[in-house]
Amino acid sequence: MLTVKIFSFSYKKSGIPKDNTPNGGGFVFDCRFIYNPGREEKFMALTGANDDVAGFMDRDKIMQEFLKDVFAICDKAVDNYIERNFSDLMISFGCTGGQHRSVYSAIRLKRHLEDKYKDKIKVLLNHKEFPELNQ
């Protein structure tokens, strides 16, 4: 069974997560071009896992277009990896602090993959800067 490991991370704090599988590598998506809700006082202490931040990001047109593209790329990879009996795929989302945009994106991709592939894959989520949110 294919295991998809999804990470959120901070470019400034921890950097791009290392893939320790024999494949080495994976997709790295940079969220820094998307508006950072952390610039707004009401969101500063929250993460992308918070309902208020998620609602804000749900309404952000650029974020939604970005996720649509990410989902399309990742779906193609997952389909191919399943067909070829690969065991691992790593997908990472980075932003400045690893708190809002990357966390939100990682959660949304996990939800998308679990909905689409049900019991065909295993999805693990790791928030490098906020391990208490890991699933």
N, C-alpha and C positions, 0 to 999 in steps of 0.2 A: 504494500500500500504506500502511496506517495504521502510523505509528510511535508507540508508547506510551513516553513517558519517565517513569521512576519515580525519585523522589528520596527520600533520607532526609536529615534536617537537624535542627539544634538551634535551638530557639526562642531560646535565650540567646546563641548564638554567631553564626550566619549568618542566621537568620530564614527566613521562607518564601521558597523559590526563585522567581525571576521567570520567567515564561513569555515567551520572546522570539518566539514564533510569532505569526502574524497573528490567531489565535484569542484569545490572551491568557487566562490563567487555567487552570482545571482543578480537580481535587479536591485538598483538603488535609485529611488525617486526623490528628487529635490523639491521640497515644498516651499522653499524660501521666497519664490516669486508670488505666492498667494498672500493676500492681506493677513497680517498676524493679529488675531483677536487679543493677544496679550498686550497690545498697545492701549487697549481700553481698560480703564480702572476696574470696571466691574468683572473683568475676566482675568486680571493679572494673577491672582492666586489660584485660579482653577486650571484644569487640564482639558484636553480635547475629549476626555471621557465624561465630562460634566454635561448634563442635559442642556444647560444654557449656552455653553460654548458649541455643542453639537448643533443646536438649533440655529445659531448664528452661521455656522459653517454650512449647514443644509441650505441656507438661503444665499450663499455666496456662489454666484454664477461661475466664476473662474474655478473654484474648488470643485464644483460639480462636473464641469467639463473635463478637468484634470482626472477626476476619479473615473469618469466614463472611459477615457483613454487608457488609464491604468488597468481597469477591469478587462478591457479588450485585449491588451497585451498579455496580461496574466492568464486569462482564459485560454489563449492560444498555447502558452507554455504548459499549463496544467494538462490540457488535452494531449499535447505531444508527449509530455513526461509519463502520463498514464499509459499511453499507447506503447511507449518504449520501456515500460516497467522500471522507470527511474525511482529511486527511493527518497530523494530530497530535492527541495527547491527552496531557496531563500529569497525573500523580498523585503527590502528595507525602505523606510521613509525617514528622511532627515529634514530638520528645520533648525533654526538658530538655537533655540533652547531645548528642543525635544519635548515640548510641553503641550502645545495646542494643535498646530496643523499636522504634525507627524503622528501624534497619538490618535487624533480623529481619523486620519487616513488609514492607519493600520487597523483600527477597529472596524471601519467601513469595509475594508478589503476582506477581513476575516468573515464578517457577516455575509458578504457577497459570495465568497467561495463556499462557505458552509451551506448557504441556501441553494446554490447551483449544483454542488457536487455531493451533497448529503453524506452518505457513508462510503463514498469512493475515495476520499482523501482524509487525512488527519491535518488539522490546522492548529498550530501553536502560536501564541502571541507573546511577545516580549518587549516591554517598554524599558529601554535601557536607563532612562533618567527617572522613571517612576515604577520600580519593580513591584510596588504594592498593587498596581493595576494589572499585573500579568495574569493571563488566563491559559 
